[in-house]
Amino acid sequence: MGNNYYVLITGASKGIGRALAIECAKRGMNLALISLPGENLEELSAELTIKYRIKSSYKTLNLTDSKAPEIIHNWCIENKLEVNTLINNAGFGCVGRFENQSSGFYMQMIDLNVNSVVLLTRLFLPELKKNSPSYILNLGSIASFYPMPYKTVYSATKIFVYSFSRALREELRPFNISISILCPGPVITNSDVITRTLQQGKIGKWSALSPKRVAAIAIKRMLRKRFIIIPGLLSKVSFYIEKIIPMSLKQRLTARIFIKSSK
């Protein structure tokens, strides 16, 4: 990968996004980092620049703003940041009854998990074609593969990301642009995730991975042009087992797991 090219990562200040930024920097890849304001992105950018001797730029803004994708695209053009890898990592979810959250909350989730992915991909497509071989890594989830009760809107957004990624992968194949989707199970990113993982019993604890481990697997397999990237043996086994379990049974089992977190 040429040293003049940049990896654009959204949600880069913490969790999986931060780990992805570090993993890319270790490989000598230049960075264009995006996150919300007030999350110490400037410090991360400076640290990675010094430690790994790469170029790193950053911009803080709220991706749920309808103008944010265009602002990011213009920022890259104005600063001559030649993007050949787009990592659509930013997103959020929740566990609980559908009625427990406001319509505004769900609109923000859809804006971040769906709209920003589509719009950033569309805006950067000309650069990705020009700078090929190029890569797009979209953040999915184990929830990308079937509708999950008590994660109703979140799983719907991740199903969209999976469908969008699969269709676009074939469409962009002639242009030497590879699309991958990262579908982790539980990832220990904050105290809320730890609590939910413990509530899920032994399976939750055994399947949970660190962001560092997830990032290392994700970047390695992205560069190998794998489509579905499922880190962790237990998550991978559950992915294949779920294919033979009837949908109605999967949903009942999922509801039983997540209902503890919805009370």
C-alpha positions as CSV (number, residue, x, y, z in Angstrom):
1,M,0.0,0.0,0.0
2,G,1.6,3.3,-1.1
3,N,2.8,5.6,1.6
4,N,1.0,8.6,0.1
5,Y,-2.4,7.0,0.6
6,Y,-4.6,7.4,3.7
7,V,-7.0,5.1,5.7
8,L,-10.1,7.1,6.7
9,I,-11.6,5.7,9.9
10,T,-14.8,6.9,11.5
11,G,-15.4,6.5,15.2
12,A,-11.7,6.4,15.6
13,S,-11.3,7.8,19.2
14,K,-12.2,4.7,21.2
15,G,-13.2,1.0,21.2
16,I,-12.8,-0.9,17.9
17,G,-12.2,2.3,15.9
18,R,-9.2,3.3,18.1
19,A,-7.8,-0.3,17.9
20,L,-8.2,-0.2,14.1
21,A,-6.3,3.1,13.9
22,I,-3.5,1.6,15.9
23,E,-3.4,-1.6,13.9
24,C,-3.2,0.4,10.6
25,A,-0.5,2.7,12.0
26,K,1.6,-0.4,13.0
27,R,1.5,-1.4,9.3
28,G,2.8,2.0,8.2
29,M,-0.6,3.2,6.9
30,N,-1.3,6.9,7.0
31,L,-4.5,7.9,8.9
32,A,-7.4,10.3,8.5
33,L,-9.3,10.0,11.8
34,I,-12.9,11.1,12.5
35,S,-14.7,11.2,15.8
36,L,-17.0,13.2,17.9
37,P,-15.5,16.4,19.5
38,G,-14.1,16.1,23.0
39,E,-12.8,12.5,22.7
40,N,-9.0,13.2,22.7
41,L,-8.6,12.5,19.0
42,E,-5.9,15.1,18.6
43,E,-3.8,13.3,21.2
44,L,-4.3,9.9,19.5
45,S,-3.4,11.3,16.1
46,A,-0.2,12.9,17.4
47,E,0.8,9.8,19.4
48,L,0.4,7.5,16.4
49,T,2.3,9.9,14.1
50,I,5.3,9.9,16.5
51,K,5.3,6.3,17.5
52,Y,4.9,4.7,14.1
53,R,6.3,7.5,11.9
54,I,3.3,7.9,9.7
55,K,1.2,10.8,8.6
56,S,-2.0,11.3,10.6
57,S,-4.7,14.0,10.3
58,Y,-8.0,14.2,12.2
59,K,-11.4,16.0,12.2
60,T,-14.0,16.1,14.9
61,L,-17.7,16.3,14.1
62,N,-21.0,14.6,14.6
63,L,-21.7,12.1,11.9
64,T,-25.4,12.1,12.5
65,D,-25.4,15.6,11.0
66,S,-26.7,15.2,7.4
67,K,-23.9,17.4,6.1
68,A,-21.1,15.5,7.9
69,P,-20.2,13.1,5.1
70,E,-19.8,16.0,2.6
71,I,-17.8,18.0,5.2
72,I,-15.4,15.0,5.7
73,H,-15.0,14.5,1.9
74,N,-14.3,18.2,1.3
75,W,-11.8,18.2,4.2
76,C,-9.9,15.3,2.6
77,I,-9.8,17.0,-0.8
78,E,-8.7,20.4,0.7
79,N,-5.9,18.7,2.7
80,K,-4.8,16.4,-0.2
81,L,-5.5,13.3,1.8
82,E,-5.6,10.6,-0.9
83,V,-7.9,7.9,0.5
84,N,-7.6,4.4,-0.7
85,T,-9.1,2.6,2.4
86,L,-12.5,3.6,3.9
87,I,-13.4,2.1,7.3
88,N,-17.0,2.9,8.2
89,N,-16.7,2.0,11.9
90,A,-18.8,4.6,13.7
91,G,-22.1,3.3,15.0
92,F,-24.0,2.5,18.2
93,G,-26.7,0.2,19.5
94,C,-28.8,-0.5,22.6
95,V,-30.5,-3.4,24.3
96,G,-34.0,-3.2,25.5
97,R,-37.7,-3.1,24.5
98,F,-38.3,-1.1,21.3
99,E,-40.8,1.2,23.1
100,N,-38.1,2.2,25.7
101,Q,-36.4,4.6,23.3
102,S,-37.6,7.8,21.6
103,S,-38.1,8.3,17.9
104,G,-35.3,10.8,18.0
105,F,-32.9,8.2,19.5
106,Y,-33.7,5.7,16.7
107,M,-33.3,8.4,14.0
108,Q,-29.8,9.1,15.3
109,M,-29.0,5.4,15.2
110,I,-30.2,5.1,11.6
111,D,-28.4,8.2,10.6
112,L,-25.1,6.9,12.0
113,N,-25.3,3.2,11.3
114,V,-26.9,3.4,7.9
115,N,-26.9,6.9,6.3
116,S,-23.3,7.8,7.0
117,V,-22.1,4.5,5.7
118,V,-24.0,4.9,2.4
119,L,-23.1,8.6,1.9
120,L,-19.4,8.3,2.8
121,T,-19.0,5.3,0.5
122,R,-20.7,7.2,-2.4
123,L,-18.7,10.4,-1.9
124,F,-15.3,8.6,-1.7
125,L,-16.0,6.2,-4.6
126,P,-14.2,8.3,-7.2
127,E,-11.1,8.5,-5.0
128,L,-11.2,4.8,-4.3
129,K,-11.4,4.0,-8.0
130,K,-8.6,6.3,-8.8
131,N,-6.4,5.0,-6.0
132,S,-7.0,1.3,-6.5
133,P,-6.4,-1.4,-5.3
134,S,-8.7,0.0,-2.6
135,Y,-10.6,-1.3,0.4
136,I,-13.8,-0.6,2.2
137,L,-14.4,-2.1,5.6
138,N,-17.9,-1.7,7.1
139,L,-18.7,-2.5,10.7
140,G,-21.4,-5.1,10.9
141,S,-22.2,-7.4,13.8
142,I,-23.3,-11.0,14.5
143,A,-26.6,-9.1,14.5
144,S,-26.1,-8.6,10.7
145,F,-27.4,-12.1,10.0
146,Y,-30.9,-12.2,11.5
147,P,-33.4,-9.9,13.2
148,M,-32.8,-9.7,17.0
149,P,-35.6,-9.0,19.5
150,Y,-34.6,-6.4,22.1
151,K,-32.0,-5.1,19.5
152,T,-34.7,-4.4,17.0
153,V,-33.5,-1.3,15.3
154,Y,-29.8,-2.0,15.8
155,S,-30.0,-5.4,14.1
156,A,-32.0,-3.9,11.3
157,T,-29.3,-1.4,10.6
158,K,-26.6,-4.0,10.7
159,I,-28.6,-6.3,8.3
160,F,-28.8,-3.3,6.0
161,V,-25.0,-2.9,6.2
162,Y,-24.5,-6.5,5.3
163,S,-26.9,-6.4,2.3
164,F,-25.4,-3.1,1.1
165,S,-21.8,-4.5,1.5
166,R,-22.5,-7.8,-0.3
167,A,-24.2,-6.2,-3.3
168,L,-21.6,-3.4,-3.7
169,R,-18.8,-5.9,-3.4
170,E,-19.9,-7.5,-6.6
171,E,-20.6,-4.2,-8.3
172,L,-17.1,-2.8,-7.5
173,R,-15.2,-6.0,-8.3
174,P,-14.2,-4.8,-11.8
175,F,-12.6,-1.6,-10.3
176,N,-10.3,-3.5,-7.9
177,I,-12.1,-2.2,-4.9
178,S,-12.6,-4.9,-2.2
179,I,-15.4,-4.6,0.3
180,S,-15.3,-6.4,3.7
181,I,-17.8,-6.5,6.6
182,L,-16.5,-7.0,10.1
183,C,-19.1,-9.0,12.2
184,P,-17.8,-9.4,15.8
185,G,-19.7,-10.9,18.7
186,P,-19.3,-9.2,22.1
187,V,-16.3,-6.8,22.2
188,I,-15.1,-5.4,25.6
189,T,-15.3,-1.7,24.8
190,N,-16.8,-0.2,27.9
191,S,-18.4,-1.0,31.3
192,D,-21.9,-1.4,29.7
193,V,-20.7,-4.1,27.4
194,I,-19.0,-5.9,30.3
195,T,-22.3,-5.9,32.3
196,R,-24.3,-7.2,29.3
197,T,-21.7,-9.8,28.6
198,L,-21.8,-11.1,32.2
199,Q,-25.7,-11.2,32.0
200,Q,-25.4,-13.5,29.0
201,G,-23.6,-16.1,31.2
202,K,-20.7,-18.4,30.1
203,I,-21.3,-18.1,26.4
204,G,-21.1,-14.3,26.6
205,K,-17.9,-14.4,28.6
206,W,-16.2,-17.0,26.4
207,S,-17.1,-15.2,23.2
208,A,-16.1,-11.7,24.2
209,L,-12.9,-10.3,22.6
210,S,-10.7,-7.2,23.1
211,P,-10.8,-4.4,20.5
212,K,-7.1,-5.0,19.9
213,R,-7.7,-8.6,18.9
214,V,-10.7,-7.7,16.7
215,A,-8.7,-5.0,14.9
216,A,-5.7,-7.2,14.2
217,I,-7.9,-9.9,12.6
218,A,-10.0,-7.3,10.7
219,I,-7.1,-5.5,9.0
220,K,-5.3,-8.7,8.2
221,R,-8.3,-10.2,6.5
222,M,-9.4,-7.0,4.9
223,L,-6.1,-6.8,3.1
224,R,-6.6,-10.4,2.0
225,K,-9.9,-9.3,0.5
226,R,-12.1,-11.5,2.6
227,F,-15.7,-10.5,2.6
228,I,-17.2,-11.7,6.0
229,I,-14.8,-11.3,8.8
230,I,-15.9,-12.9,12.1
231,P,-13.3,-12.7,14.8
232,G,-13.2,-15.4,17.5
233,L,-13.7,-19.1,17.2
234,L,-16.9,-19.2,19.2
235,S,-18.6,-16.4,17.2
236,K,-17.6,-18.2,14.0
237,V,-19.0,-21.5,15.2
238,S,-22.2,-19.8,16.3
239,F,-22.5,-18.2,12.8
240,Y,-22.5,-21.6,11.1
241,I,-24.7,-23.3,13.7
242,E,-27.3,-20.5,13.4
243,K,-27.6,-21.3,9.6
244,I,-29.3,-24.6,10.4
245,I,-31.5,-23.3,13.3
246,P,-35.1,-22.1,12.3
247,M,-35.5,-18.4,12.4
248,S,-38.4,-18.6,14.9
249,L,-36.2,-20.6,17.3
250,K,-33.3,-18.2,16.9
251,Q,-35.5,-15.3,17.8
252,R,-36.9,-17.0,20.9
253,L,-33.4,-17.9,22.1
254,T,-32.1,-14.4,21.4
255,A,-35.1,-12.8,23.2
256,R,-34.4,-15.0,26.3
257,I,-30.8,-13.8,26.4
258,F,-31.4,-10.1,25.9
259,I,-34.6,-9.8,28.0
260,K,-32.5,-9.7,31.1
261,S,-30.9,-6.4,29.9
262,S,-34.2,-4.8,29.0
263,K,-35.7,-4.7,32.5
